[in-house]
Amino acid sequence: MQIEVVDDRSSRGDPAAIVRRRAGDRVTFFQQPYNVGHAANFNTCLRRARGTVVHLLHDDDSVRRGFYERLEPPLRENPELGVAFCRHLYADAEGHWRTLSRLERRTPGVVEDWLQKIASGQRLTTPSVVVRRSAYELLGGFDERITVGGEDWEMWVRIATRFPAWFEPEPLAVYRMNRPGSLTGNAASAAALARDMLLATDIVEGYLSTCLAAGQADTALRRAWAEYSRWAVEAAHRHLLRGQRRAAFNAVKLALAAGPKPQVMEAMLETLARSAVRHLRSRVV
């Protein structure tokens, strides 16, 4: 197994020294010459990977014992597979487990209708996924136009257009949420994340209809547009609560920029209705 830390020119501490102290020569270290952004950093990981299976593990996430033993054999024994993933745990900033991801199937095996499911919206977290390196080589790297989040979802959709996916129901990966200092861990980044998810949806829309029947593609995209437009409206609401009117206005513009789609307006009305109910309840209390 090749284990390497790829550092996007950290501004704090000495990550190379940490790697040497904790792992000696067992883990190699590579540092970018300057900060390239997370999507470009992931692509560096892909270019430097030498194995047949690649696992990208972000610095604030982890895997549990048995992760590699469960996910490597399906790819070795089923050459038609491009990706294998497991159920994952969501943890808070301190690492305490909070919730589980959805159960895609009750037994290990290939997920049925995976493309339609993953194109409807993000269902995975990067630490829970391993990908055959040849799939990355065939389809290309992560889209570097996406700067905050969503490049992983677009990649999983892209892979699903060409390869089946294997699911392991045992929760063997941990995804940490809302960590201070992370790309998506603070309220100020909520609108930027919604912007990138909408951009990713636009990218997916560009090729999905060539891979799914028209009705299936339309249904999946309608769900994705609605979900990420809702994120933008919720970001606007959070900005309003902080008195940040211009930021709220810009977040609403993000949702409207998705186009005059009925699902976008539905998402906005639903979010505003929930906000109004919460406001009234707080006034009553």
C-alpha positions as CSV (number, residue, x, y, z in Angstrom):
1,M,0.0,0.0,0.0
2,Q,1.2,3.5,-0.9
3,I,0.4,6.1,1.7
4,E,1.3,9.7,1.0
5,V,0.4,13.0,2.5
6,V,-0.2,15.6,-0.2
7,D,-0.1,19.1,1.4
8,D,-1.6,22.1,-0.3
9,R,1.1,24.4,1.1
10,S,-0.1,24.6,4.7
11,S,0.4,27.9,6.4
12,R,0.5,26.5,9.9
13,G,3.0,24.2,11.6
14,D,5.4,21.8,9.9
15,P,3.4,19.0,8.3
16,A,6.5,17.3,6.9
17,A,8.0,17.0,10.4
18,I,4.7,15.6,11.7
19,V,4.7,12.9,9.0
20,R,8.3,12.0,9.7
21,R,7.8,11.8,13.5
22,R,4.6,9.7,13.3
23,A,5.4,7.4,10.3
24,G,9.1,7.6,9.5
25,D,9.7,6.4,6.0
26,R,6.4,4.4,5.8
27,V,4.5,7.5,4.7
28,T,5.8,9.8,2.0
29,F,5.2,13.5,1.9
30,F,4.7,15.9,-1.0
31,Q,4.1,19.6,-0.7
32,Q,2.7,21.9,-3.4
33,P,4.9,24.8,-4.4
34,Y,2.0,27.2,-3.6
35,N,-1.6,26.8,-2.5
36,V,-3.4,25.3,-5.6
37,G,-6.9,24.8,-4.1
38,H,-8.5,21.6,-2.9
39,A,-9.7,20.2,-6.3
40,A,-6.3,20.7,-7.9
41,N,-4.7,19.2,-4.8
42,F,-6.9,16.1,-5.2
43,N,-5.8,15.9,-8.8
44,T,-2.2,15.9,-7.7
45,C,-3.1,12.9,-5.5
46,L,-4.4,11.1,-8.5
47,R,-1.4,11.8,-10.6
48,R,1.0,10.6,-7.8
49,A,-1.0,7.4,-7.0
50,R,0.8,4.2,-8.1
51,G,-1.7,1.6,-7.0
52,T,-4.6,0.1,-8.9
53,V,-7.2,1.5,-6.3
54,V,-7.1,5.0,-5.0
55,H,-8.6,6.3,-1.7
56,L,-8.6,10.1,-1.0
57,L,-8.8,10.7,2.7
58,H,-9.2,14.3,3.8
59,D,-7.3,15.5,6.8
60,D,-10.3,15.8,9.1
61,D,-11.9,12.4,8.2
62,S,-11.0,8.8,9.0
63,V,-11.7,5.2,8.3
64,R,-12.5,2.4,10.7
65,R,-10.8,-1.0,11.0
66,G,-11.7,-3.2,8.1
67,F,-12.3,-0.5,5.5
68,Y,-9.6,-1.6,3.1
69,E,-10.2,-5.3,3.7
70,R,-13.9,-4.9,2.8
71,L,-13.6,-2.6,-0.2
72,E,-10.5,-3.8,-2.1
73,P,-11.7,-7.3,-2.9
74,P,-14.8,-6.4,-4.8
75,L,-12.7,-4.3,-7.2
76,R,-10.1,-7.0,-7.5
77,E,-12.7,-9.7,-8.2
78,N,-15.1,-7.7,-10.4
79,P,-13.2,-5.9,-13.2
80,E,-16.3,-4.2,-14.5
81,L,-16.6,-2.2,-11.3
82,G,-15.3,1.4,-11.2
83,V,-16.0,2.3,-7.6
84,A,-16.7,0.7,-4.2
85,F,-18.1,2.6,-1.2
86,C,-19.4,1.9,2.3
87,R,-22.0,3.3,4.6
88,H,-20.5,6.2,6.6
89,L,-20.9,8.0,9.9
90,Y,-21.3,11.7,10.3
91,A,-19.4,13.2,13.2
92,D,-19.4,16.6,14.8
93,A,-16.4,18.9,15.0
94,E,-15.1,17.0,18.0
95,G,-15.3,13.7,16.2
96,H,-18.4,12.3,18.1
97,W,-20.6,10.2,15.9
98,R,-24.0,11.7,15.2
99,T,-25.9,10.0,12.3
100,L,-25.5,7.4,9.7
101,S,-25.7,7.7,5.9
102,R,-28.5,5.9,4.1
103,L,-28.5,2.2,3.6
104,E,-28.2,1.7,-0.2
105,R,-28.8,-2.1,0.2
106,R,-28.8,-4.5,3.1
107,T,-26.1,-6.9,1.8
108,P,-22.8,-6.1,0.0
109,G,-23.2,-5.9,-3.7
110,V,-23.8,-3.8,-6.8
111,V,-26.2,-0.9,-6.3
112,E,-29.2,-1.0,-8.7
113,D,-30.0,2.2,-10.7
114,W,-26.9,3.8,-9.2
115,L,-26.5,6.5,-11.8
116,Q,-30.1,7.8,-11.4
117,K,-29.7,7.8,-7.6
118,I,-26.4,9.6,-7.4
119,A,-27.3,12.1,-10.1
120,S,-30.3,13.2,-7.9
121,G,-27.9,14.6,-5.3
122,Q,-24.9,13.9,-3.1
123,R,-25.2,10.5,-1.3
124,L,-21.5,9.9,-0.6
125,T,-18.6,11.4,1.3
126,T,-15.1,11.1,-0.1
127,P,-13.6,9.1,2.8
128,S,-16.2,6.3,2.2
129,V,-15.2,5.8,-1.5
130,V,-12.4,3.9,-3.3
131,V,-12.0,4.2,-7.1
132,R,-10.2,2.1,-9.6
133,R,-7.3,4.2,-10.8
134,S,-8.0,3.3,-14.4
135,A,-11.5,4.9,-14.0
136,Y,-9.9,8.2,-13.1
137,E,-7.5,7.9,-16.0
138,L,-10.3,7.3,-18.4
139,L,-12.7,10.0,-17.1
140,G,-10.2,12.7,-16.1
141,G,-9.7,14.4,-12.7
142,F,-11.8,16.6,-10.5
143,D,-13.3,19.7,-12.1
144,E,-11.1,22.6,-10.8
145,R,-13.8,25.2,-11.6
146,I,-15.5,24.0,-8.4
147,T,-13.6,25.7,-5.6
148,V,-15.6,25.1,-2.3
149,G,-17.5,21.8,-2.6
150,G,-19.3,19.6,-5.1
151,E,-16.4,18.4,-7.2
152,D,-16.6,15.0,-5.5
153,W,-20.4,14.6,-6.3
154,E,-19.8,15.6,-9.9
155,M,-17.0,13.0,-10.1
156,W,-19.2,10.2,-8.6
157,V,-21.9,11.0,-11.2
158,R,-19.3,11.0,-14.0
159,I,-18.0,7.6,-12.9
160,A,-21.5,6.2,-12.6
161,T,-22.1,7.0,-16.3
162,R,-19.5,4.4,-17.2
163,F,-19.2,1.9,-14.3
164,P,-21.3,0.0,-11.7
165,A,-20.8,0.8,-8.0
166,W,-20.3,-1.7,-5.1
167,F,-21.8,-1.0,-1.7
168,E,-20.7,-2.3,1.7
169,P,-23.4,-1.8,4.3
170,E,-21.0,-1.8,7.3
171,P,-20.2,1.8,8.3
172,L,-16.5,1.9,8.0
173,A,-15.8,5.6,7.2
174,V,-16.2,8.8,9.3
175,Y,-17.0,12.2,7.8
176,R,-16.5,15.1,10.1
177,M,-18.9,18.1,9.7
178,N,-18.8,21.7,10.7
179,R,-15.1,21.7,11.7
180,P,-13.9,25.3,12.3
181,G,-11.6,26.3,9.5
182,S,-12.8,23.7,7.0
183,L,-14.0,24.7,3.6
184,T,-17.7,24.0,4.4
185,G,-17.6,24.3,8.2
186,N,-18.8,27.9,8.8
187,A,-21.9,29.9,8.0
188,A,-20.1,32.3,5.7
189,S,-19.3,29.6,3.3
190,A,-22.9,28.3,3.0
191,A,-23.7,30.5,-0.1
192,A,-20.4,29.6,-1.8
193,L,-21.1,25.9,-1.3
194,A,-24.6,26.3,-2.7
195,R,-23.1,28.2,-5.7
196,D,-20.7,25.3,-6.4
197,M,-23.3,22.6,-6.0
198,L,-25.5,24.5,-8.6
199,L,-22.4,24.7,-10.8
200,A,-21.9,21.0,-10.4
201,T,-25.5,20.4,-11.3
202,D,-25.1,22.4,-14.4
203,I,-22.1,20.4,-15.4
204,V,-23.9,17.1,-14.8
205,E,-26.9,18.3,-16.8
206,G,-24.6,18.7,-19.8
207,Y,-24.0,15.0,-20.1
208,L,-26.6,13.1,-18.1
209,S,-29.2,13.0,-20.9
210,T,-26.8,11.0,-23.0
211,C,-26.5,8.3,-20.3
212,L,-30.0,8.0,-18.9
213,A,-33.4,7.8,-20.5
214,A,-34.9,11.3,-20.9
215,G,-37.5,10.8,-18.1
216,Q,-35.0,9.4,-15.7
217,A,-32.5,12.2,-16.4
218,D,-35.2,14.9,-16.0
219,T,-36.3,13.4,-12.7
220,A,-32.8,13.2,-11.3
221,L,-31.9,16.7,-12.3
222,R,-35.1,18.2,-11.0
223,R,-34.3,16.7,-7.6
224,A,-30.7,18.1,-7.7
225,W,-31.7,21.6,-8.8
226,A,-34.4,21.7,-6.0
227,E,-32.0,20.5,-3.3
228,Y,-29.1,22.9,-4.1
229,S,-31.4,25.8,-4.7
230,R,-32.8,25.1,-1.3
231,W,-29.3,25.3,0.1
232,A,-28.9,28.8,-1.4
233,V,-32.2,30.0,0.1
234,E,-31.2,28.6,3.5
235,A,-27.9,30.4,3.2
236,A,-29.9,33.6,2.5
237,H,-32.0,33.1,5.6
238,R,-28.9,32.6,7.7
239,H,-27.4,35.8,6.3
240,L,-30.6,37.7,7.1
241,L,-30.5,36.5,10.7
242,R,-27.1,38.1,10.9
243,G,-28.3,41.3,9.3
244,Q,-26.2,40.6,6.2
245,R,-28.7,41.8,3.7
246,R,-26.4,42.1,0.6
247,A,-25.1,38.6,1.2
248,A,-28.7,37.3,1.6
249,F,-29.7,39.0,-1.6
250,N,-26.8,37.4,-3.5
251,A,-27.7,34.0,-2.1
252,V,-31.3,34.4,-3.4
253,K,-29.9,35.4,-6.7
254,L,-28.0,32.1,-6.8
255,A,-31.2,30.2,-6.5
256,L,-33.0,32.3,-9.1
257,A,-30.0,31.9,-11.4
258,A,-30.8,28.2,-11.7
259,G,-33.5,29.3,-14.0
260,P,-37.3,29.7,-13.8
261,K,-37.6,26.0,-12.9
262,P,-40.8,25.2,-10.8
263,Q,-38.6,23.1,-8.4
264,V,-36.5,26.2,-7.7
265,M,-39.5,28.3,-6.7
266,E,-40.9,25.4,-4.7
267,A,-37.7,25.1,-2.8
268,M,-37.6,28.8,-2.1
269,L,-41.2,28.9,-0.9
270,E,-40.7,25.8,1.3
271,T,-37.6,27.3,2.9
272,L,-39.2,30.7,3.5
273,A,-42.3,29.0,5.0
274,R,-40.1,27.0,7.4
275,S,-38.2,30.1,8.4
276,A,-41.5,32.0,9.1
277,V,-42.7,29.1,11.3
278,R,-39.4,29.1,13.2
279,H,-39.6,32.9,13.7
280,L,-43.2,32.8,15.0
281,R,-42.3,30.0,17.4
282,S,-39.4,32.0,18.8
283,R,-41.7,35.0,19.2
284,V,-44.2,32.9,21.1
285,V,-41.6,31.5,23.4
